[in-house]
Amino acid sequence: MITDIEVNKPEPIAIGKKLKSFKQGTAVKATIEALKRGESILIKEFYNDGISLLHDLHTYLKLKLPNKSFLEQQAYRTEYYRLSNLILLEIVDQKLCVKKSPGIGWLEKFYSENNHFFLTFPQIQGLNSAWQWYQNGISIPVLRNKMHPYYGTYFPTRFEHLVLFDNWLKRYKGPKKTAIEIGIGCGVLSLQMIQHHFQKVYATDINPNAIVGLIEFMGTTKLSRKIELDFGHLFGKWEKQTELIVFNPPWLPEVHDLSHIDAAIYYNKTLFADFFCCGKKKTVT
Ligand SMILES: C[S@@+](CC[C@H](N)C(=O)[O-])C[C@H]1O[C@@H](n2cnc3c(N)ncnc32)[C@H](O)[C@@H]1O
């Protein structure tokens, strides 16, 4: 199925000027000094040169910055984030230019119209891990099949709550015509409900990647008729009452402006009040 929902992805960087580069044998200290001045550094030869520079950066910062108290750790992370994101990789024809680099399918999926750009090394690492998870799949104890989480989508790494929900679903004796899932993420809870014979789940998420990922994952299979998706806030466009409302919400109070994946973890002040306010009208009593 084709969708015109735009996914969140790292913004391509365009660079006109020649960049300083780093490879094995380049002076590490001078490179880190350049990063501290805000200069970008290009990894040109081997992918591993970038890994090695990130390692050197950690070693350098550990010596320079205290890293014990919460505030010190936060300052450490901020500085590491700033400097590491000045380390760049070049992408030509949707492939990394460096040797011995991983193949990352997201580059073709997300940047098919852009034949030359740069991304930061941490962004490439994020895309690479996400590609491995997506390609190889992740086994989740309560599901028959592996999940293939889409880039930038929350997926569970602990399973106690899923087992709890599964046990609850086993004992649930009520009607199973329809349910709503708010914040479907990679879809695990909805798939559990379908496994337990709910006929239809109406789901939402404010993260476009979750919606696009599931549209792609379900394709035109039977599942796509059982789980209907809406890219929207809380109940989105789903108006009708259902027998069950499921929401595994973000669990930490918001501390800063939400970035996309953070919306899976941090909630704003009004989320729960809004949820209970809209939800009241939507369950069958
Ligand atoms: C903790 S994750 C749970 C994902 C999935 N249901 C699971 O159990 O693995 C929370 C999800 O809720 C989504 N979310 C956060 N705020 C939302 C809102 N106001 N409306 C709809 N979805 C929201 C996030 O994007 C994220 O996918």
The ligand as an ORCA input file, in Angstrom:
! r2SCAN-3c Opt
* xyz 0 1
  C       6.133      3.172     25.142
  S       5.777      3.234     23.412
  C       4.746      1.766     23.259
  C       4.724      1.229     21.841
  C       3.973     -0.111     21.690
  N       2.565      0.047     21.935
  C       4.566     -1.149     22.629
  O       3.899     -1.481     23.620
  O       5.699     -1.594     22.360
  C       4.606      4.574     23.344
  C       4.080      4.828     21.921
  O       3.063      5.829     22.030
  C       3.237      6.788     20.986
  N       2.619      8.030     21.474
  C       3.095      8.924     22.377
  N       2.228      9.934     22.568
  C       1.155      9.662     21.774
  C      -0.073     10.335     21.520
  N      -0.363     11.487     22.125
  N      -0.946      9.785     20.646
  C      -0.664      8.616     20.004
  N       0.515      7.940     20.202
  C       1.398      8.452     21.063
  C       4.718      6.846     20.768
  O       5.043      7.372     19.507
  C       5.097      5.363     20.940
  O       5.014      4.663     19.719
*
